[in-house]
Amino acid sequence: MKVGDLVKENWGLKRVGVVLSSIRCSTARDNWKMGVMYGDVHPVVDVLISGTGEKAVCDIDQLELLNESR
């Protein structure tokens, strides 16, 4: 997964978005936004959600790759 890839959440609202950052380890602030334990470490990316303009932090295990950027 890299910057520019088109992804879809594979749970919940199944929103579609574009990846804005490379894969990184989650921080305490990311964990708060995702609703997971403070000390947990997850591989995450920033995603621009289509239609809302919202920038969300998403765990890569909960994203489905729809189309790769070149």
BANU-24630 format. One record per residue (C-alpha): residue in one letter; y, z, x. Coordinates in steps of 0.5 Angstrom, whole numbers, padded with zeros to 4 digits, always signed. Layout:
! residues N
AYZX/...
! end
This chain:
! residues 70
M+0000+0000+0000/K+0007-0002+0003/V+0014-0003+0001/G+0015-0008-0004/D+0008-0008-0008/L+0008-0008-0015/V+0004-0002-0018/K+0002+0001-0024/E+0000+0009-0026/N-0007+0009-0028/W-0006+0015-0032/G-0001+0018-0037/L+0004+0013-0039/K+0002+0007-0035/R+0009+0005-0032/V+0009-0001-0028/G+0014+0000-0021/V+0015-0003-0014/V+0014+0001-0008/L+0020+0003-0004/S+0017+0007+0002/S+0011+0007+0006/I+0006+0012+0005/R+0008+0019+0007/C+0005+0027+0007/S+0008+0030+0001/T+0014+0036+0002/A+0015+0042-0003/R+0020+0038-0007/D+0015+0032-0008/N+0010+0037-0010/W+0015+0041-0015/K+0017+0034-0018/M+0009+0032-0019/G+0007+0039-0021/V+0002+0041-0016/M+0002+0047-0012/Y+0007+0049-0007/G+0003+0048-0001/D-0001+0042-0002/V-0001+0036+0002/H-0002+0029-0002/P-0001+0022+0001/V+0005+0020-0003/V+0010+0014-0004/D+0017+0013-0008/V+0016+0008-0013/L+0022+0005-0017/I+0020+0005-0025/S+0021-0002-0028/G+0026-0002-0034/T+0028+0005-0033/G+0031+0005-0026/E+0028+0012-0024/K+0026+0013-0017/A+0019+0017-0018/V+0015+0020-0013/C+0007+0018-0014/D+0001+0020-0011/I-0003+0014-0008/D-0009+0016-0011/Q-0006+0016-0018/L-0003+0008-0017/E-0007+0002-0018/L-0004-0004-0014/L-0003-0010-0018/N+0000-0015-0013/E+0002-0014-0006/S+0008-0016-0003/R+0008-0021+0003/
! end
